[in-house]
Amino acid sequence: MQSFEGRVAVVTGGGSGIGEALCWRFASESAKVVVADVNEAEAARVAQALKDAGHQALAVRTDVTKGDQVEALAKAAVDTFGSIDVLCANAGVVPSGRYRPVWEYPIEDWKWSFDVNMMGVVNSIRSFVPRMLEQGTDGHIVVTASIAGIVSGSASVAYGAAKHAALRITEGLYAGLKERDSKIGVTALIPGLVNTKIYQSERNRPQELQPEGGALEETQELKAVADKMYSGALSPAEAAGIVVAAIRANQLYAITTTAFDEAIKERHTAIQNRENPHFATLLEMTKRDIRSGEMKAQ
């Protein structure tokens, strides 16, 4: 897909961050945009801003963990604009307390992370792909994975494990569509540090998945470096630009940073050689991304 003019783009998690930037980028390319978000007010805000700027947009409150709501989203997109050409399965959450050991994560964190980060992708694929295939036109599906889904270690395990699963699902989708000579392309967006509200995900945690005693606060060490983390982070608009370029190139892996290349290589080399790996800590890896951002900004 080279042109987005007159096409229809659906973006989950479109009320903020990368999702909001994707909505604006597609609109700037003359696409009609469906803004889906679990936060109804944020979805409405983005859609109204797009309309005020002269674009065609629709807001749909969507909890991607609910298959019936994702199905309703797909139906609303077709009923309003007539087709679905681009799907960005972008909604995601990060449970707080990322430095705790894997055995200390409450079950609610596992369920919430996998419900949104993995099942949200599954629900989106199940509702949108059949419709896009039936159209018989070219199209593209983007799944927002994460660097946390291709590296490993002791930190952020509930999030990273779900993103590993999301990436595997995306690769399976890519392979399945290729085998059928489909005109639908697939991209896995694999962002490193991006200046979004992803680490404020607790604001959207459903009440029934609140752990006993409440969500764990982040460590002081992480809070101390937070400002520096984001001062060098990629902007959501830059991430959206990477997505559009990947769609045009029909590129599967769209990685936003080179800061983790060595960690990716080390992990896969250890697997290939049947060796025990060395895993950097989350803080060490984040600092690599900070340095990458600082170098980019100079």
N, C-alpha and C positions, 0 to 999 in steps of 0.2 A: 504494500500500500504506500503510495507516494503522496497523494493528495487527500486532505481531510475535508475539503470544501463540500458542504451539503451532507456530509456523513454524520452518523449519530454515535456519540461516545458516552458510555455509561461508566461512572467512576464511583466505586464504593469507598467509604472513608473520605468522601469529597468535601467534607465540611471544614477541613483544616490541613495544614502541613503539605506533604507531597500531593495528596489527593486534591486539595484546593488548587495547587499550582498546576496540576494536570488539567483541571477544568478550565482554567484560564488559558493554558497553552492551546488546548484543542479549540476553544472558542476563538482565539486569535488566528487560528488556521481555518476559520469559517465553518467549524463543525457545530452541530446542535448538541447540547450537553445535558446529560441527566446526572444531577448531583444527589448521590445517595449517602446517607449518614445515619448512625444510630441517634445522633443529637439532632433532633428535628429543627431546632432554632438555627444551628450552624449550617445545615443544608439549605434552609430557606434564605439565610443571609447571603450565602455564596450565589445561589440561583438568582436572587433579586439583584445583586451587584452586577452579575453578568447581563441580566436584562436591561438594567439601567445603562450599561455600556453598549447596548444595541445588539446583544447576542440573543440567540434562542436557548432557553434553559428551562429545566423542570427540576424541582426538588421532590425527593421521595424519601420519607423517613424509613430506614431499613436497618434492621438488626440482622446481620449476615449469619448469625448462628441459628436463625429460624428459617428453615427451608421455604415455608409458605410466604414469608415476607420477601425473600429473594425472588421467588416465582412471581409475586405481585409486582416487584420492581421491573422484571423483564417484560411483563405484560404492559405495564404503564409506559415503558419506553416505546414499545411497538405501537400501542394505541395512540400515543401522542405524536410520535415522529415517523412512524411507518416502518422502521427497521432498527437493527442493532449492528453497527459496523466495528466498533471498538469497545471492548470490555476491559476495564482496569479493576481487577480484584485486589484492592489496595488497603482495605480496612485491616487494622492491626492493633494489638495492645502489648504492653510490656508490664507484667506484674512487678510491683516494687520489691525491694529487698534482694537485689540481684546477686549480692555477694554471699548469700547463705549457701551452705552445702546442700547437695541434691536431696539428702534424706530429711532435710528440715522444711522443704517446701510444703505448705498445706495443700490438701487435695483440691481445694477451691482454686488455687493458682494454676494447677495442672489443667483443670477442667476449663477455666476461663481462657487460658492461653490457647489450648487446642481447639476449643469451640470457635474462637474468633480467627486465629492465625492459620489453622488447618481446615476446619469444617466450613469456615466462611468461604474458602477457596473452593472446596468440594461443592458446596451449595451453589456457588456462582457458576461453576462449570456445568453442573447438572441442569440448571435452568436456562443458561444462555447458549451453550454450544449447540444443542439440537436446533434452536431457532436460527442461529447463524448458519448452520449447515443447510437447513431447509431453504434459506434465501438463495444459496448458490452463488453468492458474490464473494469478492475478496473481503477479508476482515482481519482483525488482529485481537489477540487476548494477551493482556499484560498481568502478571501476578507479581505483587510486591513481596519478595522474599527478604533476605538480609544477609549481610556478611556473617552474622551469627548462624546462618544456615549452611555455611561451607567451612567454617573453622570450628574448633571445639575447645573445651576446657571446663573448669569447675564453676564458672560464673554464668549467671543468666540462663540457667539450664532449661527452665520451663518455657522460656521464650525461644531459645535457640533450638530446642528439640522440635518445637512446632514449626519453626522456619525450615529446618532440615526436611521435615515432612512436606511442607508446602513446595519446596524446590523439587523434591522427588515427584510430586504430583504434577508439577509444571513440566518436568522432563517427560513424564508419561503422556501428558496431553500433546506435547510437541511430537513425540514419536508416533502416537496414534493417529494424529491428523496427517502426518507425513505418509504413513502407510496407506492412507485413503486418498492420497493426492489431493488433499483439501486445499482450497485457496485461503484458508485461515492460517495466519502466522501466529507464533507464540514467542513471548519475551518474558524472561524472569528478571525483574528489576532487583538488583542485589546491592542495596545501598550500605555504605559505611555510615559515618556520622553525618546526619543532616539536621539542620536547625529547625526542628519541629517540636510539637508537644507530645511526642510518643512516650516520653518518660513521665508524663502527667496522665497516663492512661487510667489511673485509679479513679479519675473523675467520672468515667463511664462504666465502672464495674457494677454489674447488677447486684442488688441487695441480697439475693439468694446465694450469691457466690462470694460474699464477704467472709473471710476467715474468722474464726473465733478470736476475739481480742483485736480485730481490725488488721488492716494491711501493715506489713513491716516497713518502718522508715528506712530510707537509704542511709548508708554509712556516712559519717562525717567526712571521711576521706573522699568519697565520691562527690559529696556536696561541695567540698573545698575546691575541686577542680572543675565544677560544672560550668562556671563562667568562662573559663579558658577553653573548655571543650567546645562550647558553642561559638566562641569568637572566631575560630578557624574552620567552623563546619561549613559544608556545602549548603547552599540555599535550596529551598524547595523548588524554586524556578529553574535552577541549574539541573536538579534531578529530573524535572519534567522535560527539559531539553534533551537530556540523555535518553529518556524514554522515546521521544518522538524520533530521534535519530536512529534508535534501535529498531523501531517499527519500520522506518523507511528502508533500513538495511536488512530487514527480516532476520534480525540477530537474536539468538536465544538468550545468551548471557549478557546482561547490561550491568556491569560492575562500575560503581561510581568512584572508586578510589583504587590506587595501586598500593596503598599502605599495608594491605594484608596479603600481598602476593606471596611473600616468603612463607607466611604461616600456612597459606593454602597449599603451597608446594611441599612444605615439610610434612603436613598431615598426609597428603596423598602418597608421598614417597615412603613414609613409614608403613602405610597400608600395603603398598606394592611390594615392599621389601620384607614384610612380616616383622617389623621392628616396633619396639615400644616408642611412642611419640613423646615429644616435649610440648606441653601446652602452655602458652603465655597466659597470664591472668587477663581478665577483662580490662583492668585499669591499664596494664601494659599495652594491650592492643588499642585501646582508646587513645592513649598518648601517641601511638604511631599515626593514628588517623589525624590527630591534632597537628602533628608535625607535617603531615602531608598537606593539610589545609593551609598551614602557615606558608609552606613553600609555594603553594598555588597562589596565595594572595600577594606574594612579593613580586 
